[in-house]
Amino acid sequence: MFTAILLAFDLAIAISALASGWLWWLASRQRIRRISRHEELDAADLNRIVTALNRTQILNSRAALTTAAAAVFAVIRLLLNYLA
């Protein structure tokens, strides 16, 4: 029974770490088009920039949350291992 609990925490750590890496990879894939100094910005251009920044920020916050979850699972796993 105790071994199954430890295995469950090991899997939770691995899944959380993989999810975190995947979310940060997705956030890094968001590219914003470069703008020439001779180009005039309009509302649609600004909207695209803000949307891209917002999506990246959302993905980064989700990645940070899953990293924190992996850390919590790791601490619980270490405590269970210490108590055993």
N, CA, C and O atoms as a CHARMM CRD file, in Angstrom:
* protein
*
  336
    1    1 MET  N      0.83300  -1.20200   0.00000 PROA 1      0.00000
    2    1 MET  CA     0.00000   0.00000   0.00000 PROA 1      0.00000
    3    1 MET  C      0.87400   1.26100   0.00000 PROA 1      0.00000
    4    1 MET  O      0.66500   2.17900  -0.79300 PROA 1      0.00000
    5    2 PHE  N      1.86400   1.28300   0.91500 PROA 2      0.00000
    6    2 PHE  CA     2.74200   2.44500   1.01800 PROA 2      0.00000
    7    2 PHE  C      3.56900   2.61700  -0.24900 PROA 2      0.00000
    8    2 PHE  O      3.82900   3.73900  -0.68300 PROA 2      0.00000
    9    3 THR  N      3.98100   1.49400  -0.84100 PROA 3      0.00000
   10    3 THR  CA     4.75200   1.55300  -2.08400 PROA 3      0.00000
   11    3 THR  C      3.90900   2.14800  -3.20700 PROA 3      0.00000
   12    3 THR  O      4.42300   2.88900  -4.04500 PROA 3      0.00000
   13    4 ALA  N      2.62800   1.83000  -3.22700 PROA 4      0.00000
   14    4 ALA  CA     1.74000   2.38700  -4.24900 PROA 4      0.00000
   15    4 ALA  C      1.59200   3.89800  -4.08400 PROA 4      0.00000
   16    4 ALA  O      1.52400   4.62700  -5.07300 PROA 4      0.00000
   17    5 ILE  N      1.54300   4.36500  -2.85000 PROA 5      0.00000
   18    5 ILE  CA     1.45000   5.80900  -2.60100 PROA 5      0.00000
   19    5 ILE  C      2.71500   6.50600  -3.08200 PROA 5      0.00000
   20    5 ILE  O      2.64700   7.55700  -3.72000 PROA 5      0.00000
   21    6 LEU  N      3.87800   5.91800  -2.77300 PROA 6      0.00000
   22    6 LEU  CA     5.14100   6.50400  -3.23100 PROA 6      0.00000
   23    6 LEU  C      5.21900   6.52100  -4.75400 PROA 6      0.00000
   24    6 LEU  O      5.69000   7.49100  -5.34800 PROA 6      0.00000
   25    7 LEU  N      4.75700   5.45300  -5.37500 PROA 7      0.00000
   26    7 LEU  CA     4.75600   5.39900  -6.83400 PROA 7      0.00000
   27    7 LEU  C      3.82400   6.46500  -7.41400 PROA 7      0.00000
   28    7 LEU  O      4.14300   7.09000  -8.42600 PROA 7      0.00000
   29    8 ALA  N      2.68400   6.66800  -6.77500 PROA 8      0.00000
   30    8 ALA  CA     1.74500   7.69500  -7.24000 PROA 8      0.00000
   31    8 ALA  C      2.37500   9.08800  -7.16300 PROA 8      0.00000
   32    8 ALA  O      2.20800   9.89700  -8.07500 PROA 8      0.00000
   33    9 PHE  N      3.09600   9.36600  -6.07900 PROA 9      0.00000
   34    9 PHE  CA     3.76800  10.66400  -5.97300 PROA 9      0.00000
   35    9 PHE  C      4.89700  10.79100  -6.98900 PROA 9      0.00000
   36    9 PHE  O      5.10800  11.87000  -7.54400 PROA 9      0.00000
   37   10 ASP  N      5.62300   9.70600  -7.23900 PROA 10     0.00000
   38   10 ASP  CA     6.66900   9.73900  -8.26800 PROA 10     0.00000
   39   10 ASP  C      6.07300  10.05700  -9.63800 PROA 10     0.00000
   40   10 ASP  O      6.63200  10.85400 -10.39100 PROA 10     0.00000
   41   11 LEU  N      4.94700   9.43800  -9.95500 PROA 11     0.00000
   42   11 LEU  CA     4.27600   9.71700 -11.22500 PROA 11     0.00000
   43   11 LEU  C      3.75800  11.15200 -11.28300 PROA 11     0.00000
   44   11 LEU  O      3.84700  11.80600 -12.32200 PROA 11     0.00000
   45   12 ALA  N      3.21900  11.64000 -10.17000 PROA 12     0.00000
   46   12 ALA  CA     2.72300  13.01700 -10.12900 PROA 12     0.00000
   47   12 ALA  C      3.86100  14.01300 -10.34100 PROA 12     0.00000
   48   12 ALA  O      3.68400  15.02600 -11.01800 PROA 12     0.00000
   49   13 ILE  N      5.02300  13.72700  -9.76500 PROA 13     0.00000
   50   13 ILE  CA     6.19000  14.59500  -9.95300 PROA 13     0.00000
   51   13 ILE  C      6.60200  14.60700 -11.41900 PROA 13     0.00000
   52   13 ILE  O      6.83100  15.67100 -11.99600 PROA 13     0.00000
   53   14 ALA  N      6.69500  13.42900 -12.01900 PROA 14     0.00000
   54   14 ALA  CA     7.12000  13.33300 -13.41800 PROA 14     0.00000
   55   14 ALA  C      6.12300  14.01500 -14.35000 PROA 14     0.00000
   56   14 ALA  O      6.52200  14.74400 -15.25800 PROA 14     0.00000
   57   15 ILE  N      4.84000  13.78500 -14.13300 PROA 15     0.00000
   58   15 ILE  CA     3.81800  14.38800 -14.99400 PROA 15     0.00000
   59   15 ILE  C      3.80500  15.91000 -14.83700 PROA 15     0.00000
   60   15 ILE  O      3.68400  16.63300 -15.82600 PROA 15     0.00000
   61   16 SER  N      3.92900  16.39500 -13.60600 PROA 16     0.00000
   62   16 SER  CA     3.94500  17.84200 -13.38200 PROA 16     0.00000
   63   16 SER  C      5.16100  18.49400 -14.02100 PROA 16     0.00000
   64   16 SER  O      5.05600  19.56700 -14.61500 PROA 16     0.00000
   65   17 ALA  N      6.31100  17.84900 -13.90000 PROA 17     0.00000
   66   17 ALA  CA     7.52500  18.40300 -14.50900 PROA 17     0.00000
   67   17 ALA  C      7.41600  18.42200 -16.03400 PROA 17     0.00000
   68   17 ALA  O      7.81300  19.39400 -16.67600 PROA 17     0.00000
   69   18 LEU  N      6.88100  17.35100 -16.61000 PROA 18     0.00000
   70   18 LEU  CA     6.69500  17.31700 -18.06300 PROA 18     0.00000
   71   18 LEU  C      5.69600  18.37800 -18.52300 PROA 18     0.00000
   72   18 LEU  O      5.92000  19.05000 -19.53000 PROA 18     0.00000
   73   19 ALA  N      4.60400  18.52600 -17.79100 PROA 19     0.00000
   74   19 ALA  CA     3.60100  19.53700 -18.14800 PROA 19     0.00000
   75   19 ALA  C      4.19400  20.93900 -18.05400 PROA 19     0.00000
   76   19 ALA  O      3.92700  21.79000 -18.90200 PROA 19     0.00000
   77   20 SER  N      4.99100  21.17400 -17.03100 PROA 20     0.00000
   78   20 SER  CA     5.63000  22.47700 -16.87300 PROA 20     0.00000
   79   20 SER  C      6.55300  22.78700 -18.04600 PROA 20     0.00000
   80   20 SER  O      6.49700  23.87700 -18.61500 PROA 20     0.00000
   81   21 GLY  N      7.39300  21.83400 -18.40300 PROA 21     0.00000
   82   21 GLY  CA     8.28800  22.03000 -19.53800 PROA 21     0.00000
   83   21 GLY  C      7.53500  22.25600 -20.83300 PROA 21     0.00000
   84   21 GLY  O      7.92000  23.09500 -21.64600 PROA 21     0.00000
   85   22 TRP  N      6.46200  21.50600 -21.02300 PROA 22     0.00000
   86   22 TRP  CA     5.65800  21.64400 -22.24300 PROA 22     0.00000
   87   22 TRP  C      5.00200  23.02200 -22.31300 PROA 22     0.00000
   88   22 TRP  O      4.97700  23.64600 -23.37400 PROA 22     0.00000
   89   23 LEU  N      4.46700  23.50100 -21.17600 PROA 23     0.00000
   90   23 LEU  CA     3.82700  24.81300 -21.16800 PROA 23     0.00000
   91   23 LEU  C      4.83400  25.92700 -21.42500 PROA 23     0.00000
   92   23 LEU  O      4.53200  26.88500 -22.13700 PROA 23     0.00000
   93   24 TRP  N      6.03900  25.80700 -20.84700 PROA 24     0.00000
   94   24 TRP  CA     7.04500  26.83400 -21.10500 PROA 24     0.00000
   95   24 TRP  C      7.52700  26.77700 -22.55100 PROA 24     0.00000
   96   24 TRP  O      7.84500  27.80900 -23.14200 PROA 24     0.00000
   97   25 TRP  N      7.58200  25.58300 -23.11800 PROA 25     0.00000
   98   25 TRP  CA     7.94400  25.46800 -24.52600 PROA 25     0.00000
   99   25 TRP  C      6.88300  26.14600 -25.39300 PROA 25     0.00000
  100   25 TRP  O      7.21800  26.86400 -26.33500 PROA 25     0.00000
  101   26 LEU  N      5.60700  25.92200 -25.08000 PROA 26     0.00000
  102   26 LEU  CA     4.53200  26.58400 -25.82600 PROA 26     0.00000
  103   26 LEU  C      4.62500  28.10500 -25.70400 PROA 26     0.00000
  104   26 LEU  O      4.42000  28.82700 -26.68000 PROA 26     0.00000
  105   27 ALA  N      4.93600  28.58300 -24.49900 PROA 27     0.00000
  106   27 ALA  CA     5.05700  30.02600 -24.30100 PROA 27     0.00000
  107   27 ALA  C      6.21300  30.59600 -25.11600 PROA 27     0.00000
  108   27 ALA  O      6.13100  31.72000 -25.61200 PROA 27     0.00000
  109   28 SER  N      7.27900  29.82900 -25.25500 PROA 28     0.00000
  110   28 SER  CA     8.43500  30.32300 -26.00400 PROA 28     0.00000
  111   28 SER  C      8.18800  30.31500 -27.50600 PROA 28     0.00000
  112   28 SER  O      8.92300  30.96300 -28.25100 PROA 28     0.00000
  113   29 ARG  N      7.17800  29.60100 -27.96200 PROA 29     0.00000
  114   29 ARG  CA     6.88900  29.51700 -29.39200 PROA 29     0.00000
  115   29 ARG  C      6.09500  30.72400 -29.89300 PROA 29     0.00000
  116   29 ARG  O      5.96800  30.91200 -31.10200 PROA 29     0.00000
  117   30 GLN  N      5.56900  31.53100 -28.99900 PROA 30     0.00000
  118   30 GLN  CA     4.79400  32.71400 -29.38600 PROA 30     0.00000
  119   30 GLN  C      5.75800  33.79000 -29.88000 PROA 30     0.00000
  120   30 GLN  O      6.53200  34.33800 -29.09600 PROA 30     0.00000
  121   31 ARG  N      5.71200  34.08600 -31.14300 PROA 31     0.00000
  122   31 ARG  CA     6.58700  35.10700 -31.71400 PROA 31     0.00000
  123   31 ARG  C      5.77100  36.34300 -32.07900 PROA 31     0.00000
  124   31 ARG  O      4.64000  36.24900 -32.55600 PROA 31     0.00000
  125   32 ILE  N      6.36400  37.47200 -31.84400 PROA 32     0.00000
  126   32 ILE  CA     5.72700  38.73100 -32.21400 PROA 32     0.00000
  127   32 ILE  C      6.46100  39.26300 -33.43900 PROA 32     0.00000
  128   32 ILE  O      7.69000  39.32800 -33.46300 PROA 32     0.00000
  129   33 ARG  N      5.70300  39.63400 -34.43600 PROA 33     0.00000
  130   33 ARG  CA     6.28600  40.12700 -35.68400 PROA 33     0.00000
  131   33 ARG  C      7.03700  41.42800 -35.43300 PROA 33     0.00000
  132   33 ARG  O      6.55400  42.32600 -34.74400 PROA 33     0.00000
  133   34 ARG  N      8.22500  41.50200 -36.01000 PROA 34     0.00000
  134   34 ARG  CA     9.00500  42.73600 -35.89600 PROA 34     0.00000
  135   34 ARG  C      8.36700  43.82600 -36.74800 PROA 34     0.00000
  136   34 ARG  O      7.78100  43.56300 -37.79800 PROA 34     0.00000
  137   35 ILE  N      8.49900  45.03400 -36.27300 PROA 35     0.00000
  138   35 ILE  CA     7.88900  46.16900 -36.95300 PROA 35     0.00000
  139   35 ILE  C      8.99800  47.09300 -37.44500 PROA 35     0.00000
  140   35 ILE  O      9.93200  47.41100 -36.70800 PROA 35     0.00000
  141   36 SER  N      8.88300  47.50900 -38.67300 PROA 36     0.00000
  142   36 SER  CA     9.84900  48.44400 -39.25200 PROA 36     0.00000
  143   36 SER  C      9.62500  49.83700 -38.67500 PROA 36     0.00000
  144   36 SER  O      8.50500  50.19100 -38.30700 PROA 36     0.00000
  145   37 ARG  N     10.68200  50.61400 -38.60000 PROA 37     0.00000
  146   37 ARG  CA    10.52500  51.97600 -38.07500 PROA 37     0.00000
  147   37 ARG  C      9.75300  52.87000 -39.04900 PROA 37     0.00000
  148   37 ARG  O      9.26500  53.93700 -38.67600 PROA 37     0.00000
  149   38 HSD  N      9.65300  52.42300 -40.29100 PROA 38     0.00000
  150   38 HSD  CA     8.91200  53.19300 -41.29100 PROA 38     0.00000
  151   38 HSD  C      7.43300  52.79200 -41.33900 PROA 38     0.00000
  152   38 HSD  O      6.62800  53.42200 -42.02500 PROA 38     0.00000
  153   39 GLU  N      7.09700  51.74400 -40.60700 PROA 39     0.00000
  154   39 GLU  CA     5.72400  51.23000 -40.62300 PROA 39     0.00000
  155   39 GLU  C      4.88100  51.98100 -39.59900 PROA 39     0.00000
  156   39 GLU  O      5.36000  52.36000 -38.53000 PROA 39     0.00000
  157   40 GLU  N      3.63800  52.18200 -39.94800 PROA 40     0.00000
  158   40 GLU  CA     2.71800  52.84500 -39.03300 PROA 40     0.00000
  159   40 GLU  C      1.89300  51.79500 -38.29700 PROA 40     0.00000
  160   40 GLU  O      1.32200  50.89400 -38.91200 PROA 40     0.00000
  161   41 LEU  N      1.83800  51.92100 -36.98100 PROA 41     0.00000
  162   41 LEU  CA     1.04900  50.98700 -36.17600 PROA 41     0.00000
  163   41 LEU  C     -0.40700  51.42900 -36.16200 PROA 41     0.00000
  164   41 LEU  O     -0.71700  52.61100 -36.01700 PROA 41     0.00000
  165   42 ASP  N     -1.28700  50.45400 -36.31600 PROA 42     0.00000
  166   42 ASP  CA    -2.70500  50.76200 -36.18000 PROA 42     0.00000
  167   42 ASP  C     -3.26500  49.93500 -35.02400 PROA 42     0.00000
  168   42 ASP  O     -2.52900  49.19900 -34.36700 PROA 42     0.00000
  169   43 ALA  N     -4.54200  50.05700 -34.78400 PROA 43     0.00000
  170   43 ALA  CA    -5.17500  49.36900 -33.65300 PROA 43     0.00000
  171   43 ALA  C     -5.07300  47.85900 -33.78900 PROA 43     0.00000
  172   43 ALA  O     -4.89700  47.16900 -32.78500 PROA 43     0.00000
  173   44 ALA  N     -5.17800  47.32700 -34.99600 PROA 44     0.00000
  174   44 ALA  CA    -5.09900  45.87500 -35.19000 PROA 44     0.00000
  175   44 ALA  C     -3.70600  45.35300 -34.84300 PROA 44     0.00000
  176   44 ALA  O     -3.57500  44.27800 -34.25800 PROA 44     0.00000
  177   45 ASP  N     -2.66400  46.10700 -35.20000 PROA 45     0.00000
  178   45 ASP  CA    -1.29800  45.70500 -34.85700 PROA 45     0.00000
  179   45 ASP  C     -1.10500  45.67500 -33.34500 PROA 45     0.00000
  180   45 ASP  O     -0.55900  44.71500 -32.80100 PROA 45     0.00000
  181   46 LEU  N     -1.55000  46.71600 -32.68100 PROA 46     0.00000
  182   46 LEU  CA    -1.43200  46.75900 -31.21900 PROA 46     0.00000
  183   46 LEU  C     -2.23500  45.63900 -30.56700 PROA 46     0.00000
  184   46 LEU  O     -1.79500  45.05300 -29.57900 PROA 46     0.00000
  185   47 ASN  N     -3.39700  45.34500 -31.10800 PROA 47     0.00000
  186   47 ASN  CA    -4.22000  44.26800 -30.56900 PROA 47     0.00000
  187   47 ASN  C     -3.51000  42.92400 -30.70500 PROA 47     0.00000
  188   47 ASN  O     -3.55200  42.11200 -29.78100 PROA 47     0.00000
  189   48 ARG  N     -2.85900  42.67700 -31.83900 PROA 48     0.00000
  190   48 ARG  CA    -2.11300  41.42600 -32.02800 PROA 48     0.00000
  191   48 ARG  C     -0.95300  41.32000 -31.04700 PROA 48     0.00000
  192   48 ARG  O     -0.68700  40.24400 -30.51100 PROA 48     0.00000
  193   49 ILE  N     -0.26600  42.42600 -30.81200 PROA 49     0.00000
  194   49 ILE  CA     0.86100  42.42700 -29.88000 PROA 49     0.00000
  195   49 ILE  C      0.37600  42.13000 -28.46500 PROA 49     0.00000
  196   49 ILE  O      0.94200  41.28300 -27.77400 PROA 49     0.00000
  197   50 VAL  N     -0.66400  42.82400 -28.04100 PROA 50     0.00000
  198   50 VAL  CA    -1.19600  42.62400 -26.69000 PROA 50     0.00000
  199   50 VAL  C     -1.72700  41.20600 -26.52000 PROA 50     0.00000
  200   50 VAL  O     -1.51800  40.59300 -25.47300 PROA 50     0.00000
  201   51 THR  N     -2.40500  40.67800 -27.52700 PROA 51     0.00000
  202   51 THR  CA    -2.92600  39.31100 -27.46200 PROA 51     0.00000
  203   51 THR  C     -1.79400  38.30400 -27.33200 PROA 51     0.00000
  204   51 THR  O     -1.88800  37.37300 -26.53200 PROA 51     0.00000
  205   52 ALA  N     -0.73300  38.47400 -28.10000 PROA 52     0.00000
  206   52 ALA  CA     0.40700  37.55700 -28.01400 PROA 52     0.00000
  207   52 ALA  C      1.06300  37.62700 -26.64200 PROA 52     0.00000
  208   52 ALA  O      1.42300  36.59600 -26.07400 PROA 52     0.00000
  209   53 LEU  N      1.22000  38.82700 -26.10700 PROA 53     0.00000
  210   53 LEU  CA     1.80700  38.97300 -24.76900 PROA 53     0.00000
  211   53 LEU  C      0.91400  38.34400 -23.70100 PROA 53     0.00000
  212   53 LEU  O      1.41100  37.69300 -22.78200 PROA 53     0.00000
  213   54 ASN  N     -0.40100  38.53500 -23.81700 PROA 54     0.00000
  214   54 ASN  CA    -1.32600  37.94900 -22.84500 PROA 54     0.00000
  215   54 ASN  C     -1.29300  36.42400 -22.88900 PROA 54     0.00000
  216   54 ASN  O     -1.29200  35.77300 -21.84400 PROA 54     0.00000
  217   55 ARG  N     -1.26700  35.85300 -24.08700 PROA 55     0.00000
  218   55 ARG  CA    -1.21500  34.39100 -24.20300 PROA 55     0.00000
  219   55 ARG  C      0.07200  33.84200 -23.60500 PROA 55     0.00000
  220   55 ARG  O      0.05800  32.82100 -22.91800 PROA 55     0.00000
  221   56 THR  N      1.17900  34.52000 -23.86600 PROA 56     0.00000
  222   56 THR  CA     2.45600  34.08600 -23.30900 PROA 56     0.00000
  223   56 THR  C      2.43200  34.16900 -21.79000 PROA 56     0.00000
  224   56 THR  O      2.92700  33.26800 -21.11200 PROA 56     0.00000
  225   57 GLN  N      1.86300  35.24000 -21.25100 PROA 57     0.00000
  226   57 GLN  CA     1.79500  35.39700 -19.80100 PROA 57     0.00000
  227   57 GLN  C      0.92900  34.31700 -19.17700 PROA 57     0.00000
  228   57 GLN  O      1.26500  33.80300 -18.11000 PROA 57     0.00000
  229   58 ILE  N     -0.17100  33.96500 -19.81300 PROA 58     0.00000
  230   58 ILE  CA    -1.04300  32.90500 -19.30000 PROA 58     0.00000
  231   58 ILE  C     -0.31100  31.56900 -19.29700 PROA 58     0.00000
  232   58 ILE  O     -0.37600  30.83300 -18.31300 PROA 58     0.00000
  233   59 LEU  N      0.38700  31.24600 -20.39100 PROA 59     0.00000
  234   59 LEU  CA     1.13500  29.99000 -20.44900 PROA 59     0.00000
  235   59 LEU  C      2.25900  29.96900 -19.41800 PROA 59     0.00000
  236   59 LEU  O      2.51000  28.93500 -18.80000 PROA 59     0.00000
  237   60 ASN  N      2.93900  31.10000 -19.22700 PROA 60     0.00000
  238   60 ASN  CA     4.00200  31.16400 -18.22500 PROA 60     0.00000
  239   60 ASN  C      3.45500  30.96400 -16.81700 PROA 60     0.00000
  240   60 ASN  O      4.08500  30.28900 -16.00300 PROA 60     0.00000
  241   61 SER  N      2.29400  31.53900 -16.51800 PROA 61     0.00000
  242   61 SER  CA     1.72100  31.36300 -15.18200 PROA 61     0.00000
  243   61 SER  C      1.28100  29.92200 -14.95500 PROA 61     0.00000
  244   61 SER  O      1.41900  29.40000 -13.84800 PROA 61     0.00000
  245   62 ARG  N      0.75500  29.27600 -15.98700 PROA 62     0.00000
  246   62 ARG  CA     0.38600  27.86200 -15.85400 PROA 62     0.00000
  247   62 ARG  C      1.62200  26.99200 -15.66300 PROA 62     0.00000
  248   62 ARG  O      1.60600  26.04600 -14.87500 PROA 62     0.00000
  249   63 ALA  N      2.68700  27.31100 -16.38100 PROA 63     0.00000
  250   63 ALA  CA     3.92600  26.55400 -16.23200 PROA 63     0.00000
  251   63 ALA  C      4.50100  26.73400 -14.83100 PROA 63     0.00000
  252   63 ALA  O      4.98700  25.77500 -14.23200 PROA 63     0.00000
  253   64 ALA  N      4.45000  27.94900 -14.30800 PROA 64     0.00000
  254   64 ALA  CA     4.93900  28.19100 -12.95300 PROA 64     0.00000
  255   64 ALA  C      4.10100  27.42900 -11.92900 PROA 64     0.00000
  256   64 ALA  O      4.63900  26.89800 -10.95700 PROA 64     0.00000
  257   65 LEU  N      2.80600  27.37500 -12.14200 PROA 65     0.00000
  258   65 LEU  CA     1.92900  26.63800 -11.22900 PROA 65     0.00000
  259   65 LEU  C      2.23600  25.14500 -11.25300 PROA 65     0.00000
  260   65 LEU  O      2.27400  24.50900 -10.19900 PROA 65     0.00000
  261   66 THR  N      2.45400  24.57800 -12.43400 PROA 66     0.00000
  262   66 THR  CA     2.76800  23.14800 -12.49700 PROA 66     0.00000
  263   66 THR  C      4.15300  22.86100 -11.93600 PROA 66     0.00000
  264   66 THR  O      4.38200  21.77900 -11.39500 PROA 66     0.00000
  265   67 THR  N      5.08200  23.80500 -12.05200 PROA 67     0.00000
  266   67 THR  CA     6.39100  23.63600 -11.42300 PROA 67     0.00000
  267   67 THR  C      6.24500  23.62900  -9.90500 PROA 67     0.00000
  268   67 THR  O      6.87600  22.82400  -9.22000 PROA 67     0.00000
  269   68 ALA  N      5.41700  24.52100  -9.38700 PROA 68     0.00000
  270   68 ALA  CA     5.16500  24.54500  -7.94900 PROA 68     0.00000
  271   68 ALA  C      4.49500  23.25300  -7.49200 PROA 68     0.00000
  272   68 ALA  O      4.80900  22.73700  -6.42000 PROA 68     0.00000
  273   69 ALA  N      3.58000  22.73200  -8.29300 PROA 69     0.00000
  274   69 ALA  CA     2.92900  21.46100  -7.94400 PROA 69     0.00000
  275   69 ALA  C      3.94500  20.32900  -7.91800 PROA 69     0.00000
  276   69 ALA  O      3.90000  19.47800  -7.03000 PROA 69     0.00000
  277   70 ALA  N      4.86100  20.30800  -8.87900 PROA 70     0.00000
  278   70 ALA  CA     5.90000  19.27700  -8.88800 PROA 70     0.00000
  279   70 ALA  C      6.76600  19.38000  -7.64300 PROA 70     0.00000
  280   70 ALA  O      7.15300  18.36400  -7.06600 PROA 70     0.00000
  281   71 ALA  N      7.07300  20.60900  -7.22700 PROA 71     0.00000
  282   71 ALA  CA     7.87700  20.79900  -6.01700 PROA 71     0.00000
  283   71 ALA  C      7.12500  20.32100  -4.77600 PROA 71     0.00000
  284   71 ALA  O      7.71400  19.69000  -3.89900 PROA 71     0.00000
  285   72 VAL  N      5.83800  20.61500  -4.70100 PROA 72     0.00000
  286   72 VAL  CA     5.03500  20.16100  -3.55400 PROA 72     0.00000
  287   72 VAL  C      4.96900  18.63800  -3.52800 PROA 72     0.00000
  288   72 VAL  O      5.12700  18.03100  -2.46900 PROA 72     0.00000
  289   73 PHE  N      4.73900  18.01600  -4.67800 PROA 73     0.00000
  290   73 PHE  CA     4.72100  16.55400  -4.74500 PROA 73     0.00000
  291   73 PHE  C      6.06800  15.97200  -4.32200 PROA 73     0.00000
  292   73 PHE  O      6.11600  14.95200  -3.63400 PROA 73     0.00000
  293   74 ALA  N      7.15000  16.61000  -4.72700 PROA 74     0.00000
  294   74 ALA  CA     8.48500  16.12000  -4.36600 PROA 74     0.00000
  295   74 ALA  C      8.71900  16.22300  -2.86500 PROA 74     0.00000
  296   74 ALA  O      9.29100  15.31700  -2.26000 PROA 74     0.00000
  297   75 VAL  N      8.27900  17.32200  -2.26500 PROA 75     0.00000
  298   75 VAL  CA     8.44000  17.48700  -0.81700 PROA 75     0.00000
  299   75 VAL  C      7.61700  16.44400  -0.07100 PROA 75     0.00000
  300   75 VAL  O      8.10400  15.84100   0.88600 PROA 75     0.00000
  301   76 ILE  N      6.38800  16.22600  -0.49400 PROA 76     0.00000
  302   76 ILE  CA     5.55000  15.20500   0.14900 PROA 76     0.00000
  303   76 ILE  C      6.18100  13.83300  -0.01200 PROA 76     0.00000
  304   76 ILE  O      6.19600  13.03600   0.92700 PROA 76     0.00000
  305   77 ARG  N      6.69900  13.55800  -1.19400 PROA 77     0.00000
  306   77 ARG  CA     7.35400  12.26300  -1.45800 PROA 77     0.00000
  307   77 ARG  C      8.55800  12.07900  -0.53800 PROA 77     0.00000
  308   77 ARG  O      8.74700  11.00400   0.03300 PROA 77     0.00000
  309   78 LEU  N      9.36800  13.12000  -0.39300 PROA 78     0.00000
  310   78 LEU  CA    10.53200  13.03200   0.48900 PROA 78     0.00000
  311   78 LEU  C     10.11500  12.85500   1.94800 PROA 78     0.00000
  312   78 LEU  O     10.73900  12.09300   2.68600 PROA 78     0.00000
  313   79 LEU  N      9.06400  13.55700   2.36200 PROA 79     0.00000
  314   79 LEU  CA     8.57500  13.39200   3.73400 PROA 79     0.00000
  315   79 LEU  C      8.05600  11.97900   3.97800 PROA 79     0.00000
  316   79 LEU  O      8.32600  11.38600   5.02200 PROA 79     0.00000
  317   80 LEU  N      7.31300  11.44400   3.01800 PROA 80     0.00000
  318   80 LEU  CA     6.82300  10.07300   3.16200 PROA 80     0.00000
  319   80 LEU  C      7.97800   9.08000   3.20700 PROA 80     0.00000
  320   80 LEU  O      7.95300   8.11400   3.96900 PROA 80     0.00000
  321   81 ASN  N      8.98000   9.33100   2.38900 PROA 81     0.00000
  322   81 ASN  CA    10.14800   8.45200   2.38500 PROA 81     0.00000
  323   81 ASN  C     10.90300   8.55200   3.71000 PROA 81     0.00000
  324   81 ASN  O     11.41900   7.55500   4.21400 PROA 81     0.00000
  325   82 TYR  N     10.96600   9.76100   4.27000 PROA 82     0.00000
  326   82 TYR  CA    11.64600   9.97800   5.54600 PROA 82     0.00000
  327   82 TYR  C     10.87900   9.32600   6.69300 PROA 82     0.00000
  328   82 TYR  O     11.48700   8.78700   7.61700 PROA 82     0.00000
  329   83 LEU  N      9.55500   9.37300   6.63800 PROA 83     0.00000
  330   83 LEU  CA     8.73400   8.80900   7.71000 PROA 83     0.00000
  331   83 LEU  C      8.66500   7.28800   7.66300 PROA 83     0.00000
  332   83 LEU  O      8.34600   6.64600   8.66400 PROA 83     0.00000
  333   84 ALA  N      8.96100   6.71500   6.51100 PROA 84     0.00000
  334   84 ALA  CA     8.86200   5.25800   6.36300 PROA 84     0.00000
  335   84 ALA  C      9.97700   4.53800   7.08700 PROA 84     0.00000
  336   84 ALA  O     10.03800   3.30800   7.06000 PROA 84     0.00000
